[in-house]
Amino acid sequence: MQDPSRPPGRGSQVDPALRQWLVCPACRGELSDDATAGDAVDGLGCRACGLLYPVVDGVPWMTPEQAVRWGGDGSGPGR
């Protein structure tokens, strides 16, 4: 069973009509679709502040509580 606090997803599965309006809620930075971090958590990542927002069944979880640290270059978690 998956840990619901760190669900896997795919940033590219977000509806393009919705995707065009999304920005990082923490810093208003542009989000990248190709973000992954630790344990294969995929989603929308902000290169400006290094947070990744998981996407579950095409729905982005855009809350700071669900965000995980991301390296910002798509290579993995930032520290």
C-alpha positions, 0 to 999 in steps of 0.5 A: 500500500502506498503512503498517501502523504507521498503519492506517485503521479505524473506531471504530464497527466495534468489537463493542459487547460488547467496546467497553463494557469498553475504556478507555485503556491509558495513563490509564484514560480513557473512549474516544470512537468518533468519533476521527480524526487526520491521514492519516484514521486513525480509531479510539478516542480518549481525550479525557483524554490525547489518544491515538488507538488505531487500529481495523483490521477491527473490532479495536482496536490498544490498545498505546502503540506503535500510538497516535497523538496526537489533539486530543481533540475529534475534530477532528484531531491534537493538538500 
